[in-house]
Amino acid sequence: MIFNFIKLKPFSSLRIEMVVIALLLIVQLPLTAQTSTITVVDETRLITNAGFETGNMEGWKHWRTRNSSITKEAYSGQYAVKVGPERAFCVQETKVKPNSLYRISAWVKTELGAEEIQLTVSDYGGAAKSVSSALTEYTKLSIDFQTAYSTDGLLISFIHPTGNGSGYADQIELSYLGEAPMPKIQEFVKIPTRILKEDNGVVQLPDKHMDWFLNDKFGMFIHWGVYAAMKEGSEWVRHQESWGQEYYQRRARDPENGFTAAKFNASEWADLAKKAGMKYMALTTRHHDGFALFDSKYPDSWTSKKDLGRDLIKEYSDAVRASGLHVGMYYSPMSWRYPGYYDVTGKDSKPNVWGYKTAAWHKEDARTMKEEVYEQVTTLLKDYGKIDYMFWDGGWLSQTVNKGLEKSFWDPGKYQSPNNEWPLKEKYITKDQETGKALGIMGLVRKYQPNMIVNERFGWIGDVHAEEGGSSTSGDIRFEQNGEKCVSLQKGGWGYRPNSKVYSFEEVVIFLSNCAVRNINLLLNVAPDREGVIPQNQQDVLLKMGNWLSKTGNGIYGTRGGPWQPLFGEYGFTFNKNKIYCHIYEGYRELKSGKFTTQSIGNKKVSKVINLYDGKALVWVKNKNNTITVSGVDYSLNPSTTILEITLTEPVY
């Protein structure tokens, strides 16, 4: 037998963390099918340029593909793909058969053996799956997966998460293993007790401080900053165009075409969020370009207070709080204003679009960047009233992943290390009254905003896990950690782009429902223009959402995912006390029958069933297998997502 160091793990987002490589045997384990005999059919033809023998990136020019190139260091034939160095992706979308069993394989290796190359499959209707290797000799990796009944898509990714080396991939094969088995009838899932985790001296918030977030379900994300004035792109425009700070700042300050916030009215934003059925908001206080929408006192900081004479975050937080919505904020610790961001040690400058090279002074530049972050985070936590939620974003360094360096640089836990190589000046340090120790980022959070919920994107494990992307959430109910998915309503970028198309109301309904049935929130982003006006096509979708939620909100707000696991593209469930809400989608295989059959309710009894949208009572019958079949369902009322309310005579749990 040949042993290979590989690992199989779930894949949750494009921000990937290295984990310990497990020792596994490479074996071909067939998925359970309806028959014991499987006829394997080669469907590699569905993948464009599966062996990279065109000698170019044909088929792999997906928008997520970056830092990948063709190489002659092949496993077979003449060519393979090289992914890296540093954080890199090679991605392709393709079509497969729905309701089917598949196996995908590829030969991979790494350059240094101290890093990994990952093969990942996603967007097929199940939870994303990833398998990886760190071996320096070509090794075959395989993943078995089952496509959903209503889905014919597949996203294939090769990922090099981090490191100075690269990964290589070649000879991809896709095999059809047969039709998927019929779904088995489920009993109520067992909901595990949440175990609070501690990391860097800070414990996650208990349920009593998380309940409002889990109940709210739907929030407004807002990306707004000087990039809204740049017609060339959205929030990453300075990076995409490789603009220098002086040019970018001059464009932003142009009184005619720059960022003016002239029509910004925070109360109008909050009113729109409420009309949309949203319960909390989160505005970018600072994005990666380093422009702060608040009154930072740090020397040489770039702020709206200095440029416009306005503290936009003060206006925002006061208005949101007055509206009765929960106040959320976004803050990015990374800043393109500092060359040291790419070279925090002054000894190893990482690849960057500005061409910065290694220089000893970069270490002090990085220390200054960190010091500005501490001043700004402390200011936000102290001076803007009660903050309910903070979306951190950008705690990684050099736009790559190195958790050890991130923790040693930022001191994201309760205390700062006295031996930190990037020490803060005394005036920017806040000390713990009991111990006299300098507080780290989460120490500051728990001191000034003890009940504020934070995500995991700043070196600490987080109270919630952030998912991201423009595809509907798939997989099972998220029991292990509370979560939130963020999606931009505008198609293409999070910050304003002129005349951008948006997701339809029906698509947003599906986003929200797919989150709710998996026990996570949806944070839907809007992109105001340079004057502070949210485009009308975005407002129109939000108002339609509010109208729909005014009728179906009981199936969303205050619920939890369950009591059965969802089936992607067909149905999912939420519950609250003695109510079960069945979320049924256009892909439900029995949709034309006008009926819906639940999973097993055991010995529970039903008192009534209604269609939430119009309140109409529906006929139902309990079957011998303890499922409930509901008749007369009008799926045309809202074709994207129909929600039925089943009332039991006792609590669900």
PLY file of the C-alpha trace (Angstrom):
ply
format ascii 1.0
element vertex 653
property float x
property float y
property float z
element edge 652
property int vertex1
property int vertex2
end_header
0.00 0.00 0.00
1.12 3.57 -0.72
0.53 6.19 1.95
0.02 9.81 0.97
-0.40 12.88 3.13
-3.77 14.27 2.11
-6.80 15.71 3.82
-10.53 15.88 3.24
-12.42 18.73 4.82
-15.43 21.00 4.31
-14.76 24.27 2.47
-16.66 27.33 3.72
-15.36 30.42 1.89
-12.66 31.86 -0.35
-10.75 32.98 2.71
-9.04 29.64 3.44
-7.18 28.65 6.55
-4.42 26.03 6.69
-5.21 23.00 8.85
-3.21 19.96 9.93
-2.73 17.45 7.09
-4.29 14.10 8.00
-2.76 10.72 7.17
-5.23 8.87 4.96
-5.17 6.05 2.47
-6.01 6.91 -1.11
-8.88 4.56 -1.89
-11.81 4.79 -4.27
-14.90 4.59 -2.06
-18.13 4.64 -4.08
-21.05 6.72 -2.90
-24.04 4.69 -1.75
-26.31 4.18 -4.74
-29.63 2.41 -5.18
-27.94 -0.66 -6.62
-24.76 -2.47 -5.69
-23.50 -2.30 -9.28
-22.22 1.02 -10.61
-21.49 1.67 -14.26
-18.83 4.35 -14.35
-19.07 6.73 -17.31
-16.19 9.06 -18.18
-17.55 12.62 -18.47
-14.26 14.48 -18.46
-15.43 16.08 -21.74
-17.65 18.35 -19.63
-14.51 20.09 -18.34
-12.88 22.47 -20.79
-9.13 21.97 -21.12
-9.09 19.31 -18.41
-5.46 18.44 -19.13
-4.31 22.01 -19.89
-2.98 20.73 -23.22
-4.12 23.86 -25.08
-1.06 25.44 -23.52
-3.14 28.32 -22.17
-5.83 29.04 -19.54
-8.77 28.31 -21.85
-11.77 27.27 -19.75
-10.19 28.50 -16.54
-10.74 32.22 -17.04
-13.31 32.39 -14.28
-13.39 35.69 -12.38
-12.01 33.98 -9.27
-8.96 32.66 -11.10
-5.87 34.63 -10.16
-2.14 34.14 -9.90
-2.31 30.96 -12.00
-0.35 30.12 -15.14
0.49 27.30 -17.52
3.64 25.30 -16.86
5.49 22.47 -18.60
6.03 20.72 -15.28
3.26 18.25 -16.17
2.11 14.89 -14.84
1.15 13.77 -18.35
1.24 15.42 -21.74
3.10 18.69 -22.14
1.32 21.12 -19.82
-0.16 21.56 -16.35
-1.36 24.53 -14.32
0.77 26.29 -11.72
-1.22 27.88 -8.88
0.75 30.42 -6.86
2.99 31.62 -5.37
1.10 33.01 -2.37
-2.70 32.96 -2.35
-3.94 31.79 -5.75
-6.96 30.20 -7.45
-7.67 28.33 -10.68
-11.43 27.97 -11.19
-13.89 26.70 -13.79
-17.69 26.51 -13.93
-19.19 23.60 -15.84
-22.48 21.74 -16.36
-23.23 18.29 -14.97
-26.32 16.10 -14.70
-28.69 16.90 -11.85
-29.61 14.26 -9.25
-26.45 12.30 -9.96
-23.42 10.75 -8.29
-19.99 11.90 -9.47
-16.31 11.49 -8.75
-13.73 14.11 -9.71
-10.01 13.38 -9.66
-6.82 15.28 -10.39
-3.07 14.81 -10.09
-1.47 17.46 -7.89
1.82 18.31 -6.22
3.48 21.20 -4.40
6.77 22.94 -4.99
8.08 23.03 -1.43
6.23 20.32 0.51
5.52 22.76 3.34
2.35 24.10 1.71
-0.72 22.57 0.13
-2.70 22.50 -3.09
-6.43 21.95 -2.74
-8.99 20.47 -5.13
-12.46 21.78 -4.27
-15.96 21.23 -5.66
-18.87 23.53 -4.85
-22.11 25.02 -6.21
-23.50 21.57 -7.05
-26.26 21.69 -4.43
-24.33 20.23 -1.51
-21.76 21.50 0.93
-18.47 22.39 -0.73
-15.84 19.65 -0.42
-12.09 19.95 -0.50
-9.19 17.51 -0.55
-5.53 18.51 -0.52
-1.95 17.33 -0.66
1.42 18.76 0.35
3.55 16.12 -1.40
6.20 17.28 -3.85
5.50 14.35 -6.18
2.33 14.13 -8.24
-0.44 12.47 -6.23
-3.98 11.60 -7.29
-6.77 13.21 -5.27
-10.46 12.37 -5.60
-13.78 13.69 -4.30
-17.17 11.97 -4.51
-20.24 14.22 -4.55
-23.95 14.16 -5.31
-25.61 16.87 -7.41
-28.99 18.20 -6.35
-32.20 17.28 -8.18
-32.65 20.90 -9.29
-29.02 21.81 -10.02
-26.86 21.18 -13.08
-23.88 23.35 -12.14
-20.46 22.60 -10.70
-17.61 24.87 -9.64
-14.16 23.25 -9.75
-11.32 25.02 -7.93
-7.62 24.47 -7.40
-6.43 26.59 -4.51
-3.00 27.43 -3.14
-3.90 29.11 0.17
-0.58 30.67 1.07
3.20 30.41 0.92
6.18 31.35 -1.20
5.91 28.16 -3.25
3.24 27.03 -5.72
0.93 24.11 -6.33
0.52 22.18 -9.59
-2.49 20.35 -11.04
-2.96 18.18 -14.11
-5.11 15.50 -15.77
-8.53 16.20 -14.26
-11.08 13.42 -14.66
-14.83 13.51 -14.07
-16.74 10.24 -13.70
-20.52 9.73 -13.63
-21.36 7.02 -11.09
-25.11 6.81 -11.62
-28.40 8.33 -10.55
-28.63 9.64 -7.01
-30.71 7.61 -4.52
-34.11 8.85 -3.44
-33.97 11.01 -0.29
-34.59 9.08 2.91
-37.33 10.14 5.28
-35.84 12.06 8.19
-36.75 12.16 11.86
-36.25 15.38 13.83
-32.57 16.30 13.94
-30.87 16.40 17.30
-29.78 19.96 18.03
-26.48 19.93 19.91
-25.87 22.17 22.88
-23.67 25.07 21.87
-20.26 24.85 23.50
-18.57 28.22 23.98
-15.01 28.30 22.70
-12.10 30.29 24.06
-9.35 31.71 21.89
-6.49 34.02 22.84
-7.96 34.54 26.30
-11.44 35.55 25.10
-14.60 33.40 25.26
-17.40 33.55 22.70
-20.58 35.33 23.73
-23.26 33.17 25.40
-26.63 32.52 23.77
-28.41 35.28 25.70
-26.27 37.86 23.88
-26.55 36.08 20.53
-30.34 35.65 20.44
-31.16 39.05 18.92
-28.80 38.34 16.03
-30.20 34.86 15.39
-33.75 36.22 15.60
-33.19 39.18 13.27
-32.11 37.00 10.31
-31.93 39.83 7.74
-29.59 42.82 7.75
-28.42 45.64 5.48
-24.72 45.74 4.60
-23.48 49.05 3.17
-20.21 49.52 1.31
-19.65 53.24 1.00
-16.50 55.30 0.72
-14.47 57.43 -1.67
-14.39 54.52 -4.15
-18.07 55.31 -4.87
-16.77 58.25 -6.93
-14.59 56.07 -9.19
-16.36 55.01 -12.38
-13.58 52.52 -13.19
-14.55 50.08 -10.47
-15.92 49.45 -7.02
-14.33 49.13 -3.58
-11.16 47.44 -4.93
-10.67 50.02 -7.69
-7.43 51.47 -6.31
-5.93 47.99 -6.23
-7.37 46.95 -9.60
-6.01 50.05 -11.31
-2.73 50.12 -9.34
-3.32 53.78 -8.48
-0.92 55.59 -6.19
-2.22 57.25 -3.04
-1.75 60.81 -4.31
-3.73 60.22 -7.50
-6.49 58.28 -5.70
-6.82 60.95 -3.03
-6.96 63.74 -5.62
-9.77 61.95 -7.45
-11.65 61.44 -4.20
-11.39 65.15 -3.27
-12.54 66.51 -6.63
-15.41 68.90 -5.68
-17.27 68.18 -8.91
-16.88 64.44 -9.37
-15.38 63.20 -6.11
-16.83 61.82 -2.91
-19.13 64.53 -1.53
-21.79 62.73 0.57
-23.94 65.76 -0.35
-27.23 63.85 -0.25
-26.39 61.42 2.53
-29.24 61.09 5.00
-28.72 58.26 7.47
-32.34 58.35 8.62
-33.48 57.66 5.06
-31.16 54.67 4.88
-32.52 53.30 8.16
-36.09 53.88 6.98
-35.39 51.94 3.77
-33.87 49.07 5.77
-36.99 48.88 7.95
-39.27 48.94 4.92
-37.22 46.08 3.48
-37.82 44.00 6.58
-34.21 44.27 7.72
-33.51 44.31 11.45
-29.89 45.47 11.63
-27.38 47.42 9.55
-23.61 47.36 9.07
-21.77 50.24 7.37
-18.13 50.28 6.28
-16.35 52.58 8.71
-13.13 51.99 6.75
-12.32 49.76 3.79
-8.97 48.53 2.47
-8.14 51.92 0.94
-7.75 53.32 4.46
-10.35 56.12 4.18
-12.24 56.42 7.48
-15.82 57.71 7.61
-15.32 58.87 11.21
-13.16 61.21 13.26
-9.86 59.41 13.68
-7.29 61.40 15.63
-4.32 59.40 14.44
-1.69 61.57 12.69
-1.91 61.44 8.91
-5.16 59.47 9.02
-7.46 60.08 6.05
-11.02 60.77 7.16
-14.37 62.25 6.18
-14.02 64.64 9.11
-10.87 66.13 7.58
-12.06 66.09 3.96
-15.75 66.95 4.36
-16.05 68.29 7.88
-18.52 65.49 8.67
-18.36 62.46 10.92
-20.46 60.16 8.74
-20.34 57.25 11.20
-21.69 59.47 13.97
-24.61 60.48 11.74
-25.17 56.84 10.78
-24.98 55.29 14.25
-27.26 57.91 15.80
-29.87 57.49 13.07
-29.86 53.68 13.12
-30.09 53.57 16.89
-32.98 56.06 16.85
-34.81 53.92 14.29
-34.83 50.93 16.61
-32.57 48.83 14.40
-29.44 47.16 15.71
-26.26 49.14 15.01
-23.58 47.29 13.09
-20.26 48.41 11.65
-17.57 47.08 9.32
-13.87 47.77 9.80
-10.89 46.67 7.71
-7.53 46.63 9.53
-5.57 46.28 6.28
-4.69 49.48 4.42
-3.17 49.96 0.97
-1.85 53.33 2.16
1.07 51.48 3.79
3.73 49.68 1.71
4.65 47.88 4.93
1.39 45.96 4.74
3.08 43.75 2.13
6.37 43.52 4.03
5.67 43.60 7.77
9.07 42.16 8.70
10.99 44.39 6.30
12.63 41.24 4.97
10.09 39.54 2.70
7.88 41.74 0.54
4.99 39.76 -0.93
3.70 40.21 -4.51
1.68 43.41 -4.93
0.31 45.53 -7.77
2.37 48.58 -6.78
5.72 46.86 -7.17
6.89 47.42 -3.59
10.19 45.63 -2.93
11.69 44.48 0.35
13.00 47.38 2.44
14.00 47.54 6.09
11.86 50.65 6.72
8.71 48.68 5.85
8.72 47.11 9.31
8.25 50.50 10.96
5.69 51.41 8.31
3.74 48.28 9.22
3.99 49.18 12.92
2.51 52.59 12.12
-0.34 50.93 10.20
-1.06 48.74 13.21
-0.95 51.72 15.57
-3.49 53.58 13.44
-5.76 50.53 13.60
-5.59 50.45 17.39
-6.39 54.16 17.64
-9.30 53.85 15.24
-10.78 50.69 16.74
-10.54 52.20 20.23
-12.23 55.38 18.97
-15.10 53.46 17.38
-15.65 51.32 20.48
-15.54 54.28 22.91
-17.16 57.22 21.13
-20.13 55.97 19.11
-22.55 54.58 21.66
-23.65 50.99 21.90
-22.53 48.91 18.91
-24.32 45.60 18.47
-22.24 44.01 15.72
-18.82 44.37 14.11
-17.90 42.86 10.75
-14.11 42.63 10.69
-12.58 42.17 7.26
-8.95 42.07 6.17
-6.99 40.81 9.16
-4.75 38.79 6.88
-1.40 40.31 5.93
-0.04 40.87 2.42
-3.40 39.61 1.08
-2.36 36.07 1.90
-2.95 33.69 4.80
-0.44 33.22 7.59
-2.32 32.80 10.85
0.78 32.69 13.02
2.13 35.96 11.65
-1.30 37.59 11.81
-1.65 36.79 15.51
1.86 37.85 16.41
1.48 41.10 14.46
-2.03 42.26 15.41
-2.34 40.86 18.96
-6.02 40.13 18.25
-6.76 38.43 21.59
-7.32 39.77 25.09
-3.80 41.10 25.68
-0.91 42.35 23.63
2.30 40.40 23.88
5.01 42.37 25.74
7.47 40.92 23.24
5.58 41.99 20.14
7.96 43.12 17.38
5.59 45.91 16.39
4.92 47.68 19.74
2.47 50.56 20.10
3.42 53.89 21.56
2.16 54.37 25.11
-0.54 56.90 24.13
-2.27 54.30 21.93
-2.29 51.57 24.57
-5.31 50.81 26.77
-4.48 48.81 29.89
-6.55 46.29 31.77
-7.37 47.78 35.17
-6.93 44.49 37.03
-3.69 43.25 35.51
-2.15 46.39 34.05
-1.57 44.51 30.80
-2.02 46.19 27.42
-5.28 45.11 25.83
-5.34 43.47 22.43
-8.15 43.92 19.91
-10.65 41.58 21.58
-9.62 42.91 24.96
-10.69 46.35 23.76
-13.95 44.92 22.40
-14.90 43.21 25.64
-13.90 46.29 27.69
-15.85 48.92 25.77
-18.54 46.86 24.00
-18.83 43.68 26.11
-21.91 42.33 24.31
-20.92 43.27 20.76
-20.97 40.34 18.34
-17.94 40.02 16.04
-16.98 37.71 13.19
-13.73 35.74 12.81
-11.88 37.88 10.24
-9.41 39.55 12.59
-7.39 36.71 14.08
-9.92 35.64 16.75
-12.38 32.73 16.30
-15.39 35.05 16.28
-18.90 34.81 17.69
-20.19 34.25 14.15
-18.68 32.75 11.03
-18.89 34.82 7.84
-19.80 33.15 4.55
-19.63 35.05 1.31
-20.57 34.81 -2.36
-23.29 35.17 -4.95
-24.66 31.61 -4.88
-27.38 30.27 -2.61
-26.23 28.72 0.66
-26.09 24.93 0.50
-25.29 22.03 2.80
-26.72 21.09 6.18
-27.91 23.24 9.08
-25.03 25.15 10.69
-25.01 23.84 14.24
-21.30 24.10 15.03
-21.05 27.88 14.86
-23.50 30.72 14.43
-23.17 32.18 10.97
-24.02 34.88 8.47
-23.84 35.01 4.69
-23.08 38.30 2.96
-24.17 38.95 -0.62
-23.97 42.11 -2.69
-27.33 43.12 -4.18
-25.39 44.80 -6.97
-23.96 42.28 -9.41
-20.22 42.88 -9.57
-18.48 44.53 -6.63
-19.62 45.68 -3.21
-19.06 49.42 -3.72
-21.05 51.55 -6.16
-20.61 51.03 -9.88
-22.66 53.16 -12.30
-25.62 51.45 -14.00
-24.96 48.08 -12.38
-27.51 45.31 -12.61
-28.90 43.81 -9.42
-30.23 40.49 -8.23
-33.99 40.20 -8.63
-36.42 40.18 -5.74
-37.03 36.47 -6.39
-33.32 35.70 -6.21
-32.96 37.58 -2.92
-35.92 35.69 -1.47
-34.11 32.44 -2.27
-30.88 33.77 -0.72
-32.71 34.65 2.50
-34.72 31.44 2.71
-31.70 29.23 2.07
-29.90 31.02 4.90
-32.81 30.76 7.34
-33.31 27.02 6.85
-29.60 26.51 7.60
-29.73 28.66 10.73
-27.69 31.60 9.44
-28.42 35.25 8.67
-28.38 37.08 5.34
-26.49 40.39 5.26
-27.51 41.97 1.95
-25.24 44.72 0.67
-26.33 47.98 -0.94
-23.96 50.38 -2.70
-24.75 54.11 -2.37
-23.26 56.52 -4.90
-20.70 59.25 -4.15
-23.44 61.58 -2.86
-24.94 58.99 -0.56
-27.94 57.91 -2.65
-28.83 54.22 -2.85
-29.64 53.51 -6.53
-33.32 53.13 -7.37
-33.02 49.59 -8.77
-31.57 48.48 -5.43
-34.33 50.26 -3.52
-37.01 48.61 -5.67
-35.80 45.12 -4.77
-35.65 46.00 -1.07
-39.21 47.34 -1.04
-40.47 44.15 -2.69
-38.64 42.15 -0.02
-40.39 44.14 2.67
-43.78 43.46 1.13
-43.07 39.72 0.94
-41.75 39.59 4.51
-44.81 41.45 5.81
-46.76 38.31 4.84
-44.22 35.54 5.37
-41.99 36.95 8.11
-43.16 34.46 10.75
-41.33 31.79 8.78
-38.08 33.81 8.96
-37.81 36.01 12.06
-37.21 34.35 15.41
-36.89 30.91 13.84
-34.10 28.35 13.82
-33.14 25.94 11.09
-34.83 22.53 11.36
-36.35 20.28 12.55
-35.18 18.46 9.39
-32.19 18.96 7.14
-32.84 20.91 3.90
-32.64 19.45 0.40
-30.99 22.02 -1.83
-33.19 23.52 -4.53
-36.27 21.65 -3.31
-37.12 22.50 0.28
-35.91 23.42 3.75
-37.44 24.09 7.15
-37.49 26.55 10.02
-39.29 26.27 13.34
-40.36 28.39 16.29
-42.08 26.97 19.38
-44.94 24.78 18.05
-44.68 25.96 14.44
-42.84 24.30 11.56
-42.30 26.36 8.41
-41.78 24.50 5.13
-39.82 26.54 2.56
-40.52 25.07 -0.88
-38.62 26.10 -4.01
-39.25 25.93 -7.73
-37.01 22.89 -8.01
-39.23 20.71 -5.78
-39.72 17.50 -7.75
-43.44 17.25 -6.88
-44.24 20.92 -7.47
-46.77 20.30 -10.26
-48.91 18.13 -7.98
-49.91 21.10 -5.84
-48.93 19.03 -2.81
-46.09 18.93 -0.32
-44.98 16.02 1.86
-42.93 16.69 4.98
-40.47 14.46 6.80
-41.56 12.40 9.79
-43.12 14.26 12.72
-43.09 11.10 14.85
-45.95 11.00 17.33
-46.57 14.75 17.16
-50.03 15.97 16.21
-50.99 18.71 13.75
-53.80 21.17 14.41
-53.68 23.17 11.15
-51.66 24.08 8.07
-51.76 27.41 6.22
-49.99 29.09 3.32
-48.23 32.00 5.02
-48.49 34.26 1.99
-52.31 34.50 1.98
-53.20 32.82 5.29
-55.35 30.23 3.49
-56.00 27.02 5.44
-54.89 23.90 3.58
-56.02 20.28 3.63
-53.55 17.84 5.14
-53.29 14.18 6.07
-50.86 12.25 8.29
-49.40 9.27 6.48
-48.49 5.84 7.91
-44.80 6.80 7.94
-45.64 9.87 10.09
-45.06 12.34 7.27
-47.66 15.01 6.50
-49.00 15.52 2.99
-50.50 18.96 2.36
-52.85 19.45 -0.61
-54.08 22.46 -2.56
-50.83 24.44 -2.32
-50.87 27.42 -4.67
-47.23 27.62 -5.71
-47.95 30.55 -8.04
-48.38 33.10 -5.23
-44.62 33.42 -4.98
-42.96 30.90 -7.28
-39.44 31.38 -5.91
-40.24 30.38 -2.33
-43.54 29.16 -0.88
-43.72 28.95 2.92
-46.27 26.71 4.65
-46.93 27.00 8.37
-47.66 23.75 10.21
-49.02 24.20 13.73
-48.43 21.34 16.16
-50.38 20.76 19.37
-47.12 20.90 21.34
-43.65 22.44 20.90
-41.44 21.06 18.15
-38.75 20.27 20.76
0 1
1 2
2 3
3 4
4 5
5 6
6 7
7 8
8 9
9 10
10 11
11 12
12 13
13 14
14 15
15 16
16 17
17 18
18 19
19 20
20 21
21 22
22 23
23 24
24 25
25 26
26 27
27 28
28 29
29 30
30 31
31 32
32 33
33 34
34 35
35 36
36 37
37 38
38 39
39 40
40 41
41 42
42 43
43 44
44 45
45 46
46 47
47 48
48 49
49 50
50 51
51 52
52 53
53 54
54 55
55 56
56 57
57 58
58 59
59 60
60 61
61 62
62 63
63 64
64 65
65 66
66 67
67 68
68 69
69 70
70 71
71 72
72 73
73 74
74 75
75 76
76 77
77 78
78 79
79 80
80 81
81 82
82 83
83 84
84 85
85 86
86 87
87 88
88 89
89 90
90 91
91 92
92 93
93 94
94 95
95 96
96 97
97 98
98 99
99 100
100 101
101 102
102 103
103 104
104 105
105 106
106 107
107 108
108 109
109 110
110 111
111 112
112 113
113 114
114 115
115 116
116 117
117 118
118 119
119 120
120 121
121 122
122 123
123 124
124 125
125 126
126 127
127 128
128 129
129 130
130 131
131 132
132 133
133 134
134 135
135 136
136 137
137 138
138 139
139 140
140 141
141 142
142 143
143 144
144 145
145 146
146 147
147 148
148 149
149 150
150 151
151 152
152 153
153 154
154 155
155 156
156 157
157 158
158 159
159 160
160 161
161 162
162 163
163 164
164 165
165 166
166 167
167 168
168 169
169 170
170 171
171 172
172 173
173 174
174 175
175 176
176 177
177 178
178 179
179 180
180 181
181 182
182 183
183 184
184 185
185 186
186 187
187 188
188 189
189 190
190 191
191 192
192 193
193 194
194 195
195 196
196 197
197 198
198 199
199 200
200 201
201 202
202 203
203 204
204 205
205 206
206 207
207 208
208 209
209 210
210 211
211 212
212 213
213 214
214 215
215 216
216 217
217 218
218 219
219 220
220 221
221 222
222 223
223 224
224 225
225 226
226 227
227 228
228 229
229 230
230 231
231 232
232 233
233 234
234 235
235 236
236 237
237 238
238 239
239 240
240 241
241 242
242 243
243 244
244 245
245 246
246 247
247 248
248 249
249 250
250 251
251 252
252 253
253 254
254 255
255 256
256 257
257 258
258 259
259 260
260 261
261 262
262 263
263 264
264 265
265 266
266 267
267 268
268 269
269 270
270 271
271 272
272 273
273 274
274 275
275 276
276 277
277 278
278 279
279 280
280 281
281 282
282 283
283 284
284 285
285 286
286 287
287 288
288 289
289 290
290 291
291 292
292 293
293 294
294 295
295 296
296 297
297 298
298 299
299 300
300 301
301 302
302 303
303 304
304 305
305 306
306 307
307 308
308 309
309 310
310 311
311 312
312 313
313 314
314 315
315 316
316 317
317 318
318 319
319 320
320 321
321 322
322 323
323 324
324 325
325 326
326 327
327 328
328 329
329 330
330 331
331 332
332 333
333 334
334 335
335 336
336 337
337 338
338 339
339 340
340 341
341 342
342 343
343 344
344 345
345 346
346 347
347 348
348 349
349 350
350 351
351 352
352 353
353 354
354 355
355 356
356 357
357 358
358 359
359 360
360 361
361 362
362 363
363 364
364 365
365 366
366 367
367 368
368 369
369 370
370 371
371 372
372 373
373 374
374 375
375 376
376 377
377 378
378 379
379 380
380 381
381 382
382 383
383 384
384 385
385 386
386 387
387 388
388 389
389 390
390 391
391 392
392 393
393 394
394 395
395 396
396 397
397 398
398 399
399 400
400 401
401 402
402 403
403 404
404 405
405 406
406 407
407 408
408 409
409 410
410 411
411 412
412 413
413 414
414 415
415 416
416 417
417 418
418 419
419 420
420 421
421 422
422 423
423 424
424 425
425 426
426 427
427 428
428 429
429 430
430 431
431 432
432 433
433 434
434 435
435 436
436 437
437 438
438 439
439 440
440 441
441 442
442 443
443 444
444 445
445 446
446 447
447 448
448 449
449 450
450 451
451 452
452 453
453 454
454 455
455 456
456 457
457 458
458 459
459 460
460 461
461 462
462 463
463 464
464 465
465 466
466 467
467 468
468 469
469 470
470 471
471 472
472 473
473 474
474 475
475 476
476 477
477 478
478 479
479 480
480 481
481 482
482 483
483 484
484 485
485 486
486 487
487 488
488 489
489 490
490 491
491 492
492 493
493 494
494 495
495 496
496 497
497 498
498 499
499 500
500 501
501 502
502 503
503 504
504 505
505 506
506 507
507 508
508 509
509 510
510 511
511 512
512 513
513 514
514 515
515 516
516 517
517 518
518 519
519 520
520 521
521 522
522 523
523 524
524 525
525 526
526 527
527 528
528 529
529 530
530 531
531 532
532 533
533 534
534 535
535 536
536 537
537 538
538 539
539 540
540 541
541 542
542 543
543 544
544 545
545 546
546 547
547 548
548 549
549 550
550 551
551 552
552 553
553 554
554 555
555 556
556 557
557 558
558 559
559 560
560 561
561 562
562 563
563 564
564 565
565 566
566 567
567 568
568 569
569 570
570 571
571 572
572 573
573 574
574 575
575 576
576 577
577 578
578 579
579 580
580 581
581 582
582 583
583 584
584 585
585 586
586 587
587 588
588 589
589 590
590 591
591 592
592 593
593 594
594 595
595 596
596 597
597 598
598 599
599 600
600 601
601 602
602 603
603 604
604 605
605 606
606 607
607 608
608 609
609 610
610 611
611 612
612 613
613 614
614 615
615 616
616 617
617 618
618 619
619 620
620 621
621 622
622 623
623 624
624 625
625 626
626 627
627 628
628 629
629 630
630 631
631 632
632 633
633 634
634 635
635 636
636 637
637 638
638 639
639 640
640 641
641 642
642 643
643 644
644 645
645 646
646 647
647 648
648 649
649 650
650 651
651 652
